[in-house]
Structures are given as C-alpha cells and as structure tokens.
C-alpha cells in the first residue's frame, strides 16, 4: 500500500498519455481513477498513523552507495508526510474530476491529464523522501510540471512567457537550495534526514568563511535552504512568477496553489525544523520575509481586477502567514494552516474557474456582477471559500490563521509581536479584497456588454461535485483537526517529525487577541458591501486623490519593473553584444562562416582548371606530382 501511493500517479500519467490512442475519455478516466485510489490510500495511511501509530520507512531500492555514503529511494511515512499526502492526493483527485468537465472542449485532454498526474507524482516523491537528494528530485519534478502546465496552451504567447518566467525564477531559488544541500553533504558527510538531524547540534557553533565573512554553518545552510523555499513558495523577491502562472488552465492554478508547488517550500522548512531550530538568525529572517510577503500580497490584491490574480495574491499572502509561523517556531501551526488552506483555496480557484467557464472565459471582475441567481451553486461555494479564507468564526481559516497570530504574539519576542500585528492588519486587508471579489463578481449591476445575462448558467455536475467536497473541507477541517495538530497534546501526533526546542504556551491567550481578528473580518463584510455596491463613489474619490498609491499597488510595488531594469535589460544588452560582436563577427566570421567562405572561394578557383583543354589537366597533374614528391622526400 505504501508503494502504491507513489507509483499509482506515475502509472496514471503514463497510461493516461498512451490512452490518447484509444480515446480522450479513456485517458481522463485512467488518470482520475489512479489518483482517486491514491487519495484513498493516503487517507488510510493517515488514519493508521493517528489511530495505530503505524509509520515506517519503506525501501524501494538503493540509489547511491559509495563507501559510507548511501542514498536510497524510499517511501518515508511519518506524521508530517502522512498529512501532506492527504493534502496532495485529495486535492489532486478533485482537480482531476473537475478537469474532466472544465477541459471538455480542449483538443489535448490526454496530455493535460497526464501532466496533472505527473505533477502529483512529483509532489508525492518530494513529501515521502527520507533524504535531500530524493527531495530535490521531486522538487525539480514539480518545477518541470509547473512549466509544462502553465504553458499548456503553448500557442498563447502570454502562457509561454509565464511558463518561462516561472521556470527561471525557480532556478534562482533552486540554486540556493542546491548550495544548502552541498554544504550539508560537505560538512555532515550524509544527506539522509535522520543522520543530518542527529548530528546538527554538534555543528551549532561551527563557523565557516563565506565570501570573506565568518558565518555560522547552520545559519548559512538554513538561509540557502530557505532561498529554495522562497522560490517554490513565491515569497517576496522571488514571488513574481506566481501571478503570471494564472495563464495556465484554472485546474492547474488550483493544484499549484492548494496542494503542490507552493506548499513545497513550507514543507521544506518544517521538515528541516531540526536544523532551523539551531539558528535564531535564520528563523528571524524567515519570519521577516513571511511578514513582508503577507502584507505585500494582500495590499496588491486590493486593487487587482483579474479574478484569478486576486486569488493568486491571496495564496502568496497566506503562504507568508505560514512562513512567519515557522519563523516564530510554530511549525505545527504552519502545517495546520497549510492543511486548511488547501481546501478553501482550491474551492476559490475552482469556483472562479466555474465563473470563467460560464462567462465565456471572461476574467475581469469589472465585467461581471449580478449573476448570483444564475450561478447559485458556484455562488455558495465562493461564499464559503471566502468566509474560510478571511477567518470568519468557526470555519477552517478561523482556527488556523488566528492560531498563527496567537502563537506569534505568545512567542513574546519583538519579531513575534510585530508578526502578530502584521497578521492582524493583513487579515483585515484579506477580508476587504475577498469580499470585493464576491460583490463585484456576483452582486450589483451586470456589466458584461458581450454577453446576455440570460445566457449564463451554472456549471455541470463534474465541476460542482468537487466544489461540494471542498465546501465540507473548508467548513470542518479546522474544528476537527485543531486539537490533533495544534492542541495541548500535539506532540502525541507529530512525535519526532517536527522539532521545537522552545515550545509556546498556548494556554493563556489574551482576550483581545482572540476577538480582534474575528471582529475585524466580520465588520469587513458590511463595510465592503457599502463601498463596492451601495456607494462606490467613495472609493473612486479616494483613488483619484491617491493616484500614486493606487498605481503603486496596481503595478505590484513595481517589483517587476525593477527586476526588468536591473536584470533583464542589462542581460539583453550583454547578450545582444556577445551575439553580434562575439558570435557573428568573431566566432562565425573566423569559424564556420570563414572556413566555408575560403572553401567556396577555392572551389571557384579550381573550377577554372576544368576547361576541357589537355594542357590545363597536364598542368594540374604536374602540380599534384610535385606535391607528392615533396611530401615523400620530406618524410623519408
């Protein structure tokens, strides 16, 4: 059963692609069946772990063996990997089902479904690894699959550019991640988790010279590992690929944002908690980047108009919450939020896909409005997802996101207090942009001039069914799993899969911390309704008076423009110079082009001897004989 969880999606990807020679439906059923079985197995593994403490490391085969250095391919089932398996496979199964309905008019369905299954396989390889090399294989696998899926509509120029951008930005993070693995191998002599984590305390005071500076070894390793996490999980500075990834089909967006790719960075930091716990500097850096990302993404989402981009920036912001949770040492709370977030974020993305599908691929919320009666099931799904995302009382986000703020405050450090403050402010902004999306999409006046309101109807059963399952997860995943994952006896579940040297006492939370966030997100509902539906002239006046701030947010803090000026244009100038002066004028001129020109010139000259006169042929023969005699005498 443990082996099946890793190989079934791979078989599904292979058989699904080959099934195109039979029929599209065969391909869809094959891939979906294998992933659904994998999801069922993952749930069983998780249940057996919780109830029977049934965990283990199952060897597939020995990958590398050189002296004392041994690296295996394994299926490592522990509390952390078991809950990640549930997230990855369950969301993937629902996305596969959804895709059957959503992609029914696409001519390349087998390729799409195969890519989805391959994406799932790569993420499973990542989470069940017991060493950094297997993890890196899965890490690169999800990067490749994201490239293939973001650029799935390869005839669309913007999709190709978005895929390339995602691939390149992730290469920056992956380079840092690789350096971290190299350092671990160089100093620890192994890349197996158990061995690395066991000897980490021995190196806690070790310093090395890096770029002329003496830096603590553990801190340097953690920073490099986190750079990898920043790329995969789209944290500030390496976040620019995530909004553009919306060029891919909507099911891809849901899978990337809810279960694969972006969750890999959070998983990495939590998996490496036995290393991060020995570097307070690295933890502080993680917390600061997480806070900055949460605030930045929420502020940008306030003014975006593309329905998928708003939700994409929401993902970026929520990942910031998860990272500053790890930065204050609340690793279990970060995974708890990752778990609940998977349900309501998949719900929001698939719900937005239902809207886009029904509105003939329209994604601008300014061209929507007043369609809640035409799409009641999608409307309900989006309402539930929004309530869960904003942390409305007693839905899943209420338990996980508020717990992050509480744990950050209870940490009792300046970083913790600041993180809690940023978390509260960001929660308010999250509520504002989330309800803006709902009200502009489903309420008010219908603003689409290209469609008749009466043409719009709700999506079919294959699209609605996954939404129903995700609604249940968005409502109940928080209350059902809170005690298990972050309750007073959370160590009974997590055991040794997470190391927390200084646990946070969660028993004495101030009342104002408990009530301030739910109060703000609840008040945001009527305030948003008034500002976006009843009297939207207020916001128009504010926008006109604050054009600089509005443009600053609309242009995403000009990060893309800064990168374009700093990196892209200089690279283009250097590349153009090397191409024209180095390649064309030097290498080609004196290399293949020059040689071919000489050969061509000599050929033209020698053809003149082909005159038909015997004295020309005799002359050539004489020259040849002279050359042969010269060579013979010279080498004699």
N, C-alpha and C positions, 0 to 999 in steps of 0.2 A: 504493500500500500504506500509506503514511504517513497519507493522508487517510482511508482506510478504518478505521483504528484508532480514530478519534474519532467517525466518523459511524455505524458499524455498530450500536453500542449504542443510539444515538438512534433509528435506524430500527427497531431491535428493540422499543424502548419504544413507539413509535407504532403499528407494525404489530401488536405483541402486544396492545395495548389494543383496537384495532379488530377483532382476530380473535375477540373475545368474541362477535361476531355470527355467527361460524361455529361454533366450539366451544372449550371450555376447553383441550382438548388441542392444538389449533392454536396457541393463544396461548402455551402452555408450550413447544412445540417451536420456534416462531418466535423467541421471546426467547432461549431457550437456544442455538439454532443461531448466531444473530448474535454472542452473547457468546463462544461457543467459538471461532468464526472469529477474533474479535478477539484472543483469548488466543493462538491460533496465530501470528497476525501479530506480536504483541508479542514472542513468543519468537524469531521470525525476526529482528526488528529488533535485539533484544538480542544475538543471535548475530552478526549482521553487524557490529555495533558492536565487539564483542570481537575478532573474527577479522580483519575488514577495515577497522576504524576508520571505518565508514560512518555518519556522523552528518550532520545538516543541519537547517536551519530552513525549513519548507515553508509558504509564504504561502497562506492561504485567501482573505482579502480585506482591504482597508484599512478599518479600522473608524472611526477618527477621524483627520482631517487638518486642522490649523489652524495655518498658518504653519510653524514648525519643529517643532511638536508633532504627532507621528504615532504612532498606536497601531494595531497590526494584530491580526487573528485569525490565529494561526499554529499549526502543529504543530512544536514545537521538540524534536527528538530529539537528546539528548546522553547521556552515561553515566548521569547521575542520573535523568533522565526515563525512560530505557530500562529501568532496573532497577525503577523504580516501576510502569511499565506492566506488567511481568511479574507483580508482586505483585498489582496491582489486578485485572487481567483474568483471571489464572489462578484466584485465589480466587473471584472473582465467577462464573466459569464453573462451578466446582464447587458453589457455593452455589445456582446456578440448577438444576443437575441434582438436587441434594439436595432442593430445594423442590418438585420435581415429586412426589416421594414423600411429603415431610413435609406438604404442604398439600393432599393429595388429597381431604380431606373438607371443605375450606373452599369456601364458595359464591362467593367473589370472587377466584378464582385469576388471571384475566386482569389485574385491577387490581394484584394483588400482584407478578406477574411483570414488569409494565410499570414499576412503581416501582423494582424491583431494577435493571432495565436503565437507567432514568433516573439512578439513583444511580451506576451505573458510568460512564455518560457524563459526569456532572458531575465525578467524580473524575479522569477522563482529561483533561477540559478544564483542570482545575487543574494537573495534573503536566506537561502538554505546553506550557503557556503560556510566552511569552517576554517577558511584561510583567506588571506588577502588576494592571492592570485585568482582563485575561483571567483571571488567577489569582483575583481577587476574585469574578468571575462564577462560576467553578467552586466557589469557597469558599462562596458563598451557595447555590449549587445543591445541594451535599451537605447543607447545613443544612436546606434545604427538604425534601429527600428523606428525611432522618432523621426530620423531623417527621411526614411522611406515613406512614412505615413503622413508627415507634414507636407511633403512634396508629392503626395499620391496623385493629385491632379497635375501631372508634370507638364501638361500643355499650358497651364496657367502660370504666367511669368512670376506673379507675386508669390505663388506657392513654392516655386523653385528657389526664389531668393530667401524666403522664410526658412526653408529646409537647410539651405547652405549656411544661413546665419546661425541657426540653432547648432549645427554641426561644428562650426568654427568656434563659437563662444564656449561650447562644451569642451573643445580641445584645450582651451586655456585652463579650465578647471581640472581637466584630466591630467594635464602636465603636472600641476601641483600635487594631485593625488598620487601620481606615479613617483614623484620625488619623495613623498612621505613613505611609500612602500619601500623604495630603495634605501632610505635611512633606517627603516625597521630591519630590513634584511642585513644591512651593513653592520649594525651595532648589536642586534639581537641574535643574528645568525639563523633566524627562522621567520616564516610568515604565517604560521598556524596560530589562530586566535589564542587557544589555551596556553600555548608556550609563551607567546608575546605578553599576554596579560599577566602571567605568573611572574615574569622577571622584570616587568615595568618598574616596580618600586625600587629595584636595585639601581636603576638609571635615573631616579628622580632628581639627583643632584649633579648629574653628568652635564658638562658644558662642551660645546664644540665651536670651532671658529668657522663662521659662515659669512662670506663676503666681507671679511675683515672685522667682524663683530663676534664676541664671545656670547653665545646664546645657549640657554638650557636646551638639552637634546629633546626632552619630552615636549617642551613648548614648541620647538621647531617642527617636530613630527605632527603635532596636533594642528598647527597652523597650515601645514601643507595638506593634511587630510581634509581640513575644513575648506580650503580653496576648492578642492574637488567637490565637496558638498555644495558650495556656493554656486558652482556651475550647473550641477544637476538640479538643484532645488531653486534656481533662479533668485538668489539673494542679491542684494544691492551691489552694483558694479558688474555683476555677471547675470543680470536679470533680463537684459534687453531682448533675448530670444523668445521669451515666453509669450508676450502679447502677439508677436508676429506668428507664432505657431498656430494661431486661430485660422490660418489659411487652409489648414487641413480639414477634412470632414469632421463634423461635430462629434461623432462617436470617438474619434481619435483624441479630441480635446478632453472629453470626459475621462478616457483611460489615462492620459498623461497626467491630468490634474488631480485625479482622485486616487489612483491606485499604483501607477508606475511612474518611472522617470523622476518626477519632482519629489516623491516620497523617499527616493533612494538616498538623498543627502541627509535627511533626518535620520533614517535608519542607520547610516554610516556613523554619525556622531553618537547615537545611542549605543550602537554595537561596540563602539570604541570608548565607552564611558570609563572602563578600567584604565585607559590611557589619559583621557581628558581630566579625570579627577586629580591627577598629579600635576596639573598646570593651571593655576588660577588665572594667569595671564591669558592663556588660550580660551578659557571659559568666559572671561570678561569680553574678549574680542568677539566670540560667538554671540554673546548677549547683545553687544552694541550693534553688530551687523543685523541681528534679528529685529531689534527695536527700530533701526533705521529703515529696514525693508518693510516692516508692518506699517509704519507711518507713511512712508513714501508711496507705497502701492495704494493705500486707502485714499490718500489725497488726490492721486491721479484718477482713480476710479470715479471720483465725484463728478467729473466733467466729461467723461468719455461717452460716446453715443452708439458705439457698436455693442450690441447685446453680449456677444461672446467676449469682447475685450474687457468689458466691465467685470465679468465673472473671472476672467483670467487674472486681472489685477487683484481681485478678491483672493484668489488662490495664493498669489505672491504675498499678500498681506498676512494670510493665515499661516503660511509657512514661516513668516517672520515671528509670529507668536510661538510656533513650535521651537524655533531655534533659540529665542531668548529664554524659553523654558529650560532647554538643555543648558544654556549658559548660566542659569542660577542653580543648576544641579537637579532640576525636576525632570529627569529623563522619562520616568514613567508617565508623567502628566503630558509630556510632549507626544508620546505614543498614543495615549488616550485621546488626545485631540486629533492626531492623525487618523485614528480609528473612526471617530465620529464624523470628522471632516470628509472622509471618503464617501459616506452616504449622502450627506446633503450637498456636497459639491458635485458629485455625479448626478444627483437629482436636478440641480440647477442647470448643468450643462445639457443633459438630455432633454430637460424641459425647454430650454432655449432652442435646442435643435428641433423640437416639435413645433415651436412657433415659427422658426425659419422655414421649416418644411411646408407649413400651411400657408405662409405668406410668400410663396414662390421665391425662396432664397433671399428675402429681404432681412437685413441685419441691423439697420439703423432704427433705434427706438423712437426717433423723431418722426418716422414714417409708419408708426404703429398706433396703438391706442384704441380703447373701446371695444376690445374683442373678447372680453371675458365670457360673455354669453355664448359666443361662437365656439370657444375652446374651454369649456368648464373643467374638464379633467386636467388639462395642462395647467390651467389657472390655479387649481387647487394644489397641484404638485409644486408649482413655483412658489406659492404662498407658504407651504410647509417648509420648503427648502430655505426660503428667505428667513422665516422665523427661527429655524435651527441655526443658520449662519450668524444671525445677529445676536444669538444668545437669549432668545425670548424664554422666560421662565418655563422650566420643566421639559424643554426639548433638548436634544442631544448637545447642541452647542452651548447651552446654558451650563451644563455640568463640566464640560471640558475646557472651554475658553475662560470661563470665570475661575476655574481651578488654576489656570496658568497665572492669572493676575493675582490670585490669593497667595499662591506659592512664592511668586516673585516678591510680593510685599513681605511675607513672613520670613524671607531669606535674611532680612534685617541688615542688608548692606546698601550702600549708595546706589550700586548698579541695580539691585533688586527694587528699591523704591522708585528709581527712575523708570525701570521696565514696567512696573505696575501702573505708573502714571501714563506712560505711552500707551499701554494696553487699554486703559480706560478711554483715553481720547480716540484711539483708533477704533474702539468698539462703537463709539458714537458715530464716527465717520462711516463705518461699515453699515450701520443701520440706515444712515441717510442715503448713501448711494444704492443700497439694496432696495429700499422702498421707492427710490426714484425710478429704478428699473421696472419694478412691478407696476407702478402707477402710470408710467409713460407707455408701457407695453400693453397693459390690459384695460386701463381706465381712461376717462376723459374722452376727447374727441378723436374719431378715426381720421388719421392724417395721410393715409396712403392714396395718392392720386392715380396709381397704376392698377389698383385692384378695387373690386367692389366688395364691400363688407359682407355681402350675402354669399360671395364665393367661398369665404373662409369657413372651414370646418375642422373639427378636432382630428387628431391623428388616429391611426388604426390600432388594433389590439397589440400588435408586435412592438409598437412604440409605447403604448400606455402601460402594458404589463410590467416592464422593468421600472417604470415610474412608481407604480403601486408598491413594489418591494422596497424601493429606495425611500418611499414615504414612511414605511414602517421602521426602517433603519434610522431615519432622521428623527423620528419621534422617540423610539425606545432604546437605541444603542447607548445613550448616555446614562439613563437611570438604571438599566440592567447591568452595566459593566463598570459603573463607577466604583463600587466597593471592591470589586475584584482587582482593578487596575491601579487605583489610587487611594483606596480605603486605608484604614488604620493597620490592616494586616497585609498590605500589598506585597511585602517580601515573600509571603507564602506562595504567591503566584510567580513573581519574577525570579526568585531564587538567585542564582549566580549569573543570569543573563544580563543583568544590569548591576553596576557597582555604584553605590552612593556612599561616599566616606562620611559626609556630614548630612544626615537626613534632616528634613524640615518638619518641625512640629506643626501639624495642621489642625490641632485641636482648639486653638484659641484665635479664631479669625475675628477681627473687629467687625462690628455690625455694619459700619459704613462701607466697608469693602464688599460685604455680602450683598448690600442693597443698591449701591450706586450704579453699577453697570446694568442690572436688570431694569432699574428705574429709567436710566437714560435711553436704553434701546426701546423701551415701551413708549416713552414720550415722543420718540422719533417718528412713530407711526402717524399720529395726528398732525404733527408738525410738517412731515413730508407731504401728507395729503393736502394740507393747506397750501404749501409752497409750490407743489408741482401740478395740482389740479384746480383748486379754488382760485388762487391768486398768484399766478406765476410771474406777474409783472414785477413783484418784489425782487425775485432773483435776477430778472433782466436788468433792473436798475443797478443792482449790486455788481453784476457782470460788467456793465458799461462803466461804472465808476472805478472798477478794479481790473481794467483790461490787462495790465501787466501780470497780475497774479493769475488771472484766468488763462492767459496764453502760456504762462509758465507751467501751469498744471496740465493744460490741454496738450502741450508739447512734451509732457513727461519729464519735467525738470531739465529739458534739453540734453539729457544724457546721450541720446543717440547722436545728436548734432556735435556734442563734444568729442565723442569717440570718432565720428566721421572726420572732424578737423584734426584730431590728434593722431589717429592711427590709419584710417582708411585712405585719406588723400595723400599723406606722405608716402604710404606704401604704393599707391598708384603712381605717384611721381617717380619714385625709385624704380618701380617695376617697369614703367614706360622707358626710363633712361637705360636700364640694363637691357631691355628688349631691343630698343632701336640702336643704341650705341654698342652694346656688348654683343648681343645675339646676331642682329642683322649686319651691322657694319664691321664687326670683328670676326666672330666665330663663323657666320655663314659666308662672309666675304672671302676669308682666307681658308676656310674649311671646305665644306661640301660644294658651295657655290663656286669658290675659286678653283677647286680641282676640276669640277665639271666644265668650267669655262676654258681651262687650259686644255682639257681633253678634246673639247669641241673645236677649239682653235687648231690644235694639232691635226685633228681629223680632217678639217677643211684643207689644211696644207697638204696632207698626204694624198688626198683625193686627186690632187693635180698631177701626180705621177701616173694615175690611171688614164693615160691619154690615148692608148692604143698603138703608140709607136714603140718599136722594139728597142730603140736606144734608151728610152726612159726606163724600161724594165731592166735592161742590162746595167744601167747606172745604179738602180736600187739594189740589184743583186750584188754588184761590186761593193757598195757601201756595207751591206749585210755581211759579206765575206770578210771584209776588212775588220768589222767589229768582232766577228767570231775569232779571227786570228789574233787580234789584240787581247781578247779575254783569255784565249788559250795560252798565249805566251806569258801573260801577266800571272796566271795561276799555276804555271808549270813548275 
